[in-house]
Amino acid sequence: MRKLLGWVGATVGGSLGWWGGARVGVMTAVCASAVATGAGLYLGWWAAERLVD
């Protein structure tokens, strides 16, 4: 469950980061997507820990 929610969180976070950063430029989209992917991964793991335990 932790891997699944981490993957979903990373995908959603990366997509939102790219969408938000693309309004400024490609390099901003890449950086925002990387940061948002990490945040989404962390939040997915956090949610899995709360749901499973």
N, CA, C and O atoms as a CHARMM CRD file, in Angstrom:
* protein
*
  212
    1    1 MET  N      0.82300  -1.18500   0.00000 PROA 1      0.00000
    2    1 MET  CA     0.00000   0.00000   0.00000 PROA 1      0.00000
    3    1 MET  C      0.87000   1.25300   0.00000 PROA 1      0.00000
    4    1 MET  O      0.53200   2.25700  -0.62800 PROA 1      0.00000
    5    2 ARG  N      2.00400   1.18200   0.71800 PROA 2      0.00000
    6    2 ARG  CA     2.88900   2.34800   0.79200 PROA 2      0.00000
    7    2 ARG  C      3.45700   2.68900  -0.57800 PROA 2      0.00000
    8    2 ARG  O      3.53200   3.86100  -0.94700 PROA 2      0.00000
    9    3 LYS  N      3.85500   1.67400  -1.33000 PROA 3      0.00000
   10    3 LYS  CA     4.41300   1.92200  -2.65700 PROA 3      0.00000
   11    3 LYS  C      3.35600   2.47700  -3.60200 PROA 3      0.00000
   12    3 LYS  O      3.63800   3.38400  -4.38500 PROA 3      0.00000
   13    4 LEU  N      2.15800   1.94600  -3.53400 PROA 4      0.00000
   14    4 LEU  CA     1.07900   2.40900  -4.41200 PROA 4      0.00000
   15    4 LEU  C      0.73300   3.87000  -4.13900 PROA 4      0.00000
   16    4 LEU  O      0.65300   4.67600  -5.06600 PROA 4      0.00000
   17    5 LEU  N      0.52800   4.20600  -2.87300 PROA 5      0.00000
   18    5 LEU  CA     0.18300   5.59200  -2.54600 PROA 5      0.00000
   19    5 LEU  C      1.34700   6.54300  -2.79400 PROA 5      0.00000
   20    5 LEU  O      1.13200   7.70300  -3.14700 PROA 5      0.00000
   21    6 GLY  N      2.56900   6.06900  -2.61500 PROA 6      0.00000
   22    6 GLY  CA     3.72700   6.88800  -2.94700 PROA 6      0.00000
   23    6 GLY  C      3.79400   7.17300  -4.43500 PROA 6      0.00000
   24    6 GLY  O      4.09200   8.29400  -4.85000 PROA 6      0.00000
   25    7 TRP  N      3.51500   6.15400  -5.23700 PROA 7      0.00000
   26    7 TRP  CA     3.52500   6.31200  -6.68700 PROA 7      0.00000
   27    7 TRP  C      2.42700   7.27000  -7.14200 PROA 7      0.00000
   28    7 TRP  O      2.66100   8.13800  -7.98300 PROA 7      0.00000
   29    8 VAL  N      1.23800   7.10900  -6.58500 PROA 8      0.00000
   30    8 VAL  CA     0.12800   8.00100  -6.94100 PROA 8      0.00000
   31    8 VAL  C      0.43900   9.43100  -6.52100 PROA 8      0.00000
   32    8 VAL  O      0.21500  10.36800  -7.28700 PROA 8      0.00000
   33    9 GLY  N      0.95100   9.59900  -5.31900 PROA 9      0.00000
   34    9 GLY  CA     1.29500  10.93800  -4.84100 PROA 9      0.00000
   35    9 GLY  C      2.37100  11.59300  -5.68900 PROA 9      0.00000
   36    9 GLY  O      2.29100  12.78300  -5.99300 PROA 9      0.00000
   37   10 ALA  N      3.38200  10.81500  -6.07100 PROA 10     0.00000
   38   10 ALA  CA     4.45600  11.35800  -6.91300 PROA 10     0.00000
   39   10 ALA  C      3.92600  11.74000  -8.28700 PROA 10     0.00000
   40   10 ALA  O      4.32100  12.76800  -8.83800 PROA 10     0.00000
   41   11 THR  N      3.04400  10.93300  -8.84300 PROA 11     0.00000
   42   11 THR  CA     2.48100  11.22600 -10.16300 PROA 11     0.00000
   43   11 THR  C      1.62300  12.48900 -10.13100 PROA 11     0.00000
   44   11 THR  O      1.76100  13.36900 -10.98000 PROA 11     0.00000
   45   12 VAL  N      0.75000  12.56300  -9.15500 PROA 12     0.00000
   46   12 VAL  CA    -0.12500  13.73800  -9.04600 PROA 12     0.00000
   47   12 VAL  C      0.69200  14.98500  -8.72500 PROA 12     0.00000
   48   12 VAL  O      0.48200  16.04000  -9.32300 PROA 12     0.00000
   49   13 GLY  N      1.61200  14.86600  -7.79200 PROA 13     0.00000
   50   13 GLY  CA     2.44600  16.01200  -7.43100 PROA 13     0.00000
   51   13 GLY  C      3.28700  16.49400  -8.59400 PROA 13     0.00000
   52   13 GLY  O      3.37300  17.69700  -8.84100 PROA 13     0.00000
   53   14 GLY  N      3.91200  15.56900  -9.31400 PROA 14     0.00000
   54   14 GLY  CA     4.72900  15.94800 -10.47000 PROA 14     0.00000
   55   14 GLY  C      3.91500  16.61500 -11.55800 PROA 14     0.00000
   56   14 GLY  O      4.36000  17.57900 -12.18000 PROA 14     0.00000
   57   15 SER  N      2.71600  16.09500 -11.78500 PROA 15     0.00000
   58   15 SER  CA     1.84800  16.69400 -12.80300 PROA 15     0.00000
   59   15 SER  C      1.42700  18.11000 -12.43100 PROA 15     0.00000
   60   15 SER  O      1.44100  19.01900 -13.26200 PROA 15     0.00000
   61   16 LEU  N      1.05400  18.27600 -11.17400 PROA 16     0.00000
   62   16 LEU  CA     0.66200  19.61800 -10.72500 PROA 16     0.00000
   63   16 LEU  C      1.83800  20.58800 -10.74700 PROA 16     0.00000
   64   16 LEU  O      1.68300  21.75500 -11.10500 PROA 16     0.00000
   65   17 GLY  N      3.01200  20.09800 -10.36400 PROA 17     0.00000
   66   17 GLY  CA     4.20200  20.94100 -10.41600 PROA 17     0.00000
   67   17 GLY  C      4.53800  21.35900 -11.83600 PROA 17     0.00000
   68   17 GLY  O      4.88200  22.51400 -12.08400 PROA 17     0.00000
   69   18 TRP  N      4.43900  20.41900 -12.76900 PROA 18     0.00000
   70   18 TRP  CA     4.72800  20.74600 -14.16700 PROA 18     0.00000
   71   18 TRP  C      3.71300  21.74500 -14.69200 PROA 18     0.00000
   72   18 TRP  O      4.07700  22.71400 -15.35900 PROA 18     0.00000
   73   19 TRP  N      2.45600  21.51600 -14.39700 PROA 19     0.00000
   74   19 TRP  CA     1.39600  22.40500 -14.87300 PROA 19     0.00000
   75   19 TRP  C      1.60400  23.82700 -14.34800 PROA 19     0.00000
   76   19 TRP  O      1.47700  24.79800 -15.09400 PROA 19     0.00000
   77   20 GLY  N      1.92000  23.93900 -13.07500 PROA 20     0.00000
   78   20 GLY  CA     2.13500  25.26700 -12.49600 PROA 20     0.00000
   79   20 GLY  C      3.39500  25.93200 -13.00600 PROA 20     0.00000
   80   20 GLY  O      3.39600  27.13500 -13.26800 PROA 20     0.00000
   81   21 GLY  N      4.47000  25.16900 -13.15300 PROA 21     0.00000
   82   21 GLY  CA     5.72800  25.74500 -13.60400 PROA 21     0.00000
   83   21 GLY  C      5.76600  26.06100 -15.08200 PROA 21     0.00000
   84   21 GLY  O      6.50800  26.94900 -15.50400 PROA 21     0.00000
   85   22 ALA  N      4.98500  25.35500 -15.87400 PROA 22     0.00000
   86   22 ALA  CA     4.97900  25.56900 -17.32200 PROA 22     0.00000
   87   22 ALA  C      4.43500  26.94400 -17.69800 PROA 22     0.00000
   88   22 ALA  O      4.68500  27.43500 -18.79900 PROA 22     0.00000
   89   23 ARG  N      3.70600  27.55000 -16.80000 PROA 23     0.00000
   90   23 ARG  CA     3.18500  28.89600 -17.07700 PROA 23     0.00000
   91   23 ARG  C      4.31500  29.91800 -17.13200 PROA 23     0.00000
   92   23 ARG  O      4.17300  30.97400 -17.74900 PROA 23     0.00000
   93   24 VAL  N      5.44900  29.60000 -16.47900 PROA 24     0.00000
   94   24 VAL  CA     6.58800  30.50700 -16.45600 PROA 24     0.00000
   95   24 VAL  C      7.58900  30.13600 -17.53900 PROA 24     0.00000
   96   24 VAL  O      8.04900  30.99900 -18.28600 PROA 24     0.00000
   97   25 GLY  N      7.92900  28.84400 -17.62500 PROA 25     0.00000
   98   25 GLY  CA     8.89800  28.38500 -18.61800 PROA 25     0.00000
   99   25 GLY  C      9.22800  26.91500 -18.40000 PROA 25     0.00000
  100   25 GLY  O      8.79300  26.30500 -17.42300 PROA 25     0.00000
  101   26 VAL  N      9.99500  26.36100 -19.31800 PROA 26     0.00000
  102   26 VAL  CA    10.29500  24.93300 -19.26200 PROA 26     0.00000
  103   26 VAL  C     11.19500  24.59600 -18.07600 PROA 26     0.00000
  104   26 VAL  O     10.93300  23.61800 -17.37600 PROA 26     0.00000
  105   27 MET  N     12.23200  25.36700 -17.83500 PROA 27     0.00000
  106   27 MET  CA    13.12000  25.06900 -16.71500 PROA 27     0.00000
  107   27 MET  C     12.39500  25.20300 -15.38200 PROA 27     0.00000
  108   27 MET  O     12.63600  24.42000 -14.46300 PROA 27     0.00000
  109   28 THR  N     11.52300  26.17200 -15.27400 PROA 28     0.00000
  110   28 THR  CA    10.72400  26.30800 -14.06300 PROA 28     0.00000
  111   28 THR  C      9.80800  25.10800 -13.90400 PROA 28     0.00000
  112   28 THR  O      9.60900  24.62600 -12.78900 PROA 28     0.00000
  113   29 ALA  N      9.24900  24.61800 -15.00200 PROA 29     0.00000
  114   29 ALA  CA     8.38700  23.43700 -14.95500 PROA 29     0.00000
  115   29 ALA  C      9.16400  22.21100 -14.48800 PROA 29     0.00000
  116   29 ALA  O      8.65000  21.41600 -13.70100 PROA 29     0.00000
  117   30 VAL  N     10.38900  22.05100 -14.96300 PROA 30     0.00000
  118   30 VAL  CA    11.21100  20.90600 -14.55600 PROA 30     0.00000
  119   30 VAL  C     11.51000  20.97500 -13.05900 PROA 30     0.00000
  120   30 VAL  O     11.35900  19.98100 -12.34900 PROA 30     0.00000
  121   31 CYS  N     11.92800  22.13300 -12.58500 PROA 31     0.00000
  122   31 CYS  CA    12.26100  22.28900 -11.16400 PROA 31     0.00000
  123   31 CYS  C     11.02700  22.13600 -10.28000 PROA 31     0.00000
  124   31 CYS  O     11.08100  21.45500  -9.25600 PROA 31     0.00000
  125   32 ALA  N      9.93100  22.75400 -10.66100 PROA 32     0.00000
  126   32 ALA  CA     8.70300  22.65200  -9.87400 PROA 32     0.00000
  127   32 ALA  C      8.18300  21.21700  -9.86000 PROA 32     0.00000
  128   32 ALA  O      7.67900  20.74500  -8.84100 PROA 32     0.00000
  129   33 SER  N      8.30500  20.53300 -10.97700 PROA 33     0.00000
  130   33 SER  CA     7.86300  19.14500 -11.04500 PROA 33     0.00000
  131   33 SER  C      8.70400  18.24900 -10.14900 PROA 33     0.00000
  132   33 SER  O      8.17100  17.35100  -9.49700 PROA 33     0.00000
  133   34 ALA  N     10.00600  18.48000 -10.10900 PROA 34     0.00000
  134   34 ALA  CA    10.88200  17.67500  -9.25400 PROA 34     0.00000
  135   34 ALA  C     10.55100  17.88500  -7.78600 PROA 34     0.00000
  136   34 ALA  O     10.47500  16.92200  -7.02200 PROA 34     0.00000
  137   35 VAL  N     10.35500  19.12200  -7.39000 PROA 35     0.00000
  138   35 VAL  CA    10.02500  19.41200  -5.99200 PROA 35     0.00000
  139   35 VAL  C      8.65400  18.83700  -5.63800 PROA 35     0.00000
  140   35 VAL  O      8.48800  18.23400  -4.57800 PROA 35     0.00000
  141   36 ALA  N      7.68900  19.02000  -6.50900 PROA 36     0.00000
  142   36 ALA  CA     6.33800  18.52400  -6.24200 PROA 36     0.00000
  143   36 ALA  C      6.28100  16.99600  -6.26200 PROA 36     0.00000
  144   36 ALA  O      5.47300  16.40200  -5.54900 PROA 36     0.00000
  145   37 THR  N      7.12100  16.35700  -7.06400 PROA 37     0.00000
  146   37 THR  CA     7.18100  14.89900  -7.05800 PROA 37     0.00000
  147   37 THR  C      7.66100  14.38900  -5.70300 PROA 37     0.00000
  148   37 THR  O      7.09000  13.45000  -5.14900 PROA 37     0.00000
  149   38 GLY  N      8.69600  15.00300  -5.18200 PROA 38     0.00000
  150   38 GLY  CA     9.18800  14.62200  -3.85700 PROA 38     0.00000
  151   38 GLY  C      8.14600  14.85100  -2.77100 PROA 38     0.00000
  152   38 GLY  O      7.96600  14.01100  -1.88900 PROA 38     0.00000
  153   39 ALA  N      7.47100  15.97200  -2.83500 PROA 39     0.00000
  154   39 ALA  CA     6.43100  16.27100  -1.84800 PROA 39     0.00000
  155   39 ALA  C      5.27500  15.28600  -1.96100 PROA 39     0.00000
  156   39 ALA  O      4.74200  14.82800  -0.95100 PROA 39     0.00000
  157   40 GLY  N      4.88800  14.96100  -3.19200 PROA 40     0.00000
  158   40 GLY  CA     3.80600  13.99800  -3.39100 PROA 40     0.00000
  159   40 GLY  C      4.18000  12.60900  -2.91100 PROA 40     0.00000
  160   40 GLY  O      3.35100  11.89800  -2.34300 PROA 40     0.00000
  161   41 LEU  N      5.42100  12.22300  -3.13700 PROA 41     0.00000
  162   41 LEU  CA     5.90400  10.92700  -2.65700 PROA 41     0.00000
  163   41 LEU  C      5.84800  10.86800  -1.13200 PROA 41     0.00000
  164   41 LEU  O      5.37900   9.88800  -0.55300 PROA 41     0.00000
  165   42 TYR  N      6.32700  11.91400  -0.50300 PROA 42     0.00000
  166   42 TYR  CA     6.29100  11.96500   0.95900 PROA 42     0.00000
  167   42 TYR  C      4.85300  11.91500   1.47700 PROA 42     0.00000
  168   42 TYR  O      4.55800  11.17100   2.41200 PROA 42     0.00000
  169   43 LEU  N      3.96400  12.69500   0.88100 PROA 43     0.00000
  170   43 LEU  CA     2.57300  12.70900   1.34000 PROA 43     0.00000
  171   43 LEU  C      1.88400  11.37500   1.09200 PROA 43     0.00000
  172   43 LEU  O      1.04000  10.95800   1.88500 PROA 43     0.00000
  173   44 GLY  N      2.23500  10.70300  -0.00100 PROA 44     0.00000
  174   44 GLY  CA     1.68100   9.37700  -0.25300 PROA 44     0.00000
  175   44 GLY  C      2.12200   8.38100   0.79300 PROA 44     0.00000
  176   44 GLY  O      1.31600   7.58500   1.27400 PROA 44     0.00000
  177   45 TRP  N      3.41300   8.41600   1.15500 PROA 45     0.00000
  178   45 TRP  CA     3.91700   7.53400   2.20500 PROA 45     0.00000
  179   45 TRP  C      3.26500   7.86200   3.54200 PROA 45     0.00000
  180   45 TRP  O      2.89900   6.96800   4.30400 PROA 45     0.00000
  181   46 TRP  N      3.12800   9.13800   3.81200 PROA 46     0.00000
  182   46 TRP  CA     2.51200   9.58100   5.05600 PROA 46     0.00000
  183   46 TRP  C      1.07000   9.08600   5.14700 PROA 46     0.00000
  184   46 TRP  O      0.64200   8.60500   6.19600 PROA 46     0.00000
  185   47 ALA  N      0.32500   9.20400   4.05600 PROA 47     0.00000
  186   47 ALA  CA    -1.06500   8.74200   4.03000 PROA 47     0.00000
  187   47 ALA  C     -1.12500   7.22900   4.20900 PROA 47     0.00000
  188   47 ALA  O     -2.00500   6.72800   4.90900 PROA 47     0.00000
  189   48 ALA  N     -0.21400   6.50400   3.59600 PROA 48     0.00000
  190   48 ALA  CA    -0.20800   5.04100   3.72900 PROA 48     0.00000
  191   48 ALA  C      0.03900   4.63700   5.17000 PROA 48     0.00000
  192   48 ALA  O     -0.60300   3.71200   5.66700 PROA 48     0.00000
  193   49 GLU  N      0.94600   5.30200   5.84300 PROA 49     0.00000
  194   49 GLU  CA     1.21400   4.99000   7.24700 PROA 49     0.00000
  195   49 GLU  C     -0.01300   5.23600   8.10500 PROA 49     0.00000
  196   49 GLU  O     -0.28400   4.47200   9.03100 PROA 49     0.00000
  197   50 ARG  N     -0.75600   6.29100   7.81300 PROA 50     0.00000
  198   50 ARG  CA    -1.94100   6.62500   8.60200 PROA 50     0.00000
  199   50 ARG  C     -3.09400   5.68200   8.29500 PROA 50     0.00000
  200   50 ARG  O     -3.86700   5.34700   9.19300 PROA 50     0.00000
  201   51 LEU  N     -3.23000   5.24100   7.03100 PROA 51     0.00000
  202   51 LEU  CA    -4.34800   4.37600   6.65500 PROA 51     0.00000
  203   51 LEU  C     -4.14000   2.93400   7.08600 PROA 51     0.00000
  204   51 LEU  O     -5.08700   2.26600   7.49900 PROA 51     0.00000
  205   52 VAL  N     -2.90900   2.45200   6.99200 PROA 52     0.00000
  206   52 VAL  CA    -2.64000   1.05400   7.27900 PROA 52     0.00000
  207   52 VAL  C     -2.58300   0.80200   8.78000 PROA 52     0.00000
  208   52 VAL  O     -3.09400  -0.21400   9.25000 PROA 52     0.00000
  209   53 ASP  N     -1.98500   1.68600   9.52400 PROA 53     0.00000
  210   53 ASP  CA    -1.83400   1.45100  10.96400 PROA 53     0.00000
  211   53 ASP  C     -3.02600   1.86500  11.74000 PROA 53     0.00000
  212   53 ASP  O     -3.04500   1.72700  12.96400 PROA 53     0.00000
